[in-house]
Amino acid sequence: MTTTLRPTGPERTDGSGSRERAYAICVNGRAAGTVTVTAWPDGVGQIADLFVEERGRGRGRGTTAVLAAEEILRAWGCSRAEGTIVGDERDPEVAARLLRWTQSLGYALTARNMVKDLPVTPPELPPGLTGRPLTAEEFPVWAAAHREGYVGILIEHTGLSPEQAEAKSLADHAKLLPDGIDTADVSIQRLLADGASVGTVWVSSADSEARPPFVYNVRVEEAFRGRGHGRALMLLAEQVVIAAGRDRLGLNVHAGNVPAERLYESLGYRTYRWAVAKQL
């Protein structure tokens, strides 16, 4: 049997130079699944919405579809392919099996999304610690430092090139902070220890089906690390989200950041989505 990809509609483009197209996974001309391929102008592509009919699984059709999608991305000028795996709490082995499958295709884990169901009562900060919102005067310095630090994290933990990391940092900040410190549902909090600033946390209380309220950055000043302030910053973020009437909080942790993974797991966060990537 021959497995091929057949477009299900026209290619979609936008003014930034990105392009996207949905395909049917066909076996001897019969549709047996779907996949969507997206390419961005920085050379990064995404393979998403991969689905194979249950009766056709276990026959290599998903593998053939991914390899064909990679060829499309190469033709579109991409040097990197990304994808995500969503877990199923009813059957944790599903995600583990999919991770092993993507690894066999050359994909490496780059990050995990984690989420926690929040209590009704907000947690208390440790004695001597307080939080306050970042001021408008402080925001430009914080934003510049965060953009620079984010570029370094992307290069170190995700395998992006410096140019790709710079482009992603600029795009993500423009998307997530369109109105700077006045962006709706955004709170950037500064943690104080006996009046001295020891770190910051950036959290959004926006809640949607696609993404829960989310912690986008936790930073402890270098001189104050190793004193439990990272945990306190997460408790501060939970306070903010609970005060906004939300009952869950998500975050992203990059692969290889074992101390952060252990911290979040100890606070009750669980992984619900895995990000993987491969150099083409």
C-alpha positions, 0 to 999 in steps of 0.5 A: 500500500502506498501512503501519500499526502494530498492537500485538502485546501489552498496554501495559507500565507500572511504578510510576515512570510509564513505559510501553512497547508493542511493535508490528508494522509492517503493510502492508495488514494483513500483518506486515512488521516490528516496533518497540517504543515506550517513554516515561518520565515525564520526557517522553523517549521511545525508539524501539527494535527497529526491524526491516523484513523484507528483501524490504520494505526500500527502500519507506519502511516504516521511515520510516512506522514511525518517524513513527507511533512518534513520534505515539505518543510525542507522545500519551504526552506525550513531547517528545523521541524517542531511538534507537540505531544498532548498527554491523556491522563486516563492513559499516561502510557500514550504520551510515553509511547508517542515520545519514544516514537518521535525519538525514533524519528530523530526528534528530541524533547525541548520543553514540557508544559505543566499545569496545576489545579489551584486551591480556593485559598491563596497560599501564603508567602514565607515570613519576611517575603512580600510581593508588589507589582512592577512599576511602569518605570521599572518595566523597560529595564526588566523587558530588555533583560528578559528578552536577552535572557530568553534568547540565551535560554532558547539557544541553550535548551531548544537548539535554535540558532542565535538568529532563530532565537532572536526572532522568536524572542521578539515575536513572543514578546510582541504577542504576549506584551502588546501593550507592555506593562498595561497588557490585559490580564498580565501581572509582573510581580517583584518579590521582596525579602525584608525590602530588598528585591530578590526576583520577579515573576511574569504571569498572565491570568487569561484563561482559554481552551488552548492555554490556562493562566500561565507563568511566562518567566520566573527569575531569582536574582543571582545573589539570592539563589538557593534560598527558596525564592523560586518557590516563593515566586511561584506562590506569588504567581498563584496568589495573583491568579487565584485573586483573578478568579482562576482555578488553574495555572500552567507553565513551561519548563525547558528540557534539561532544567532539572532543578526547575522540574523538581520544584514544579513537581514538588508544588503539584504541577503535572505535565500535560504537553511535551514539545519536540524538535528535529534539525532537518 
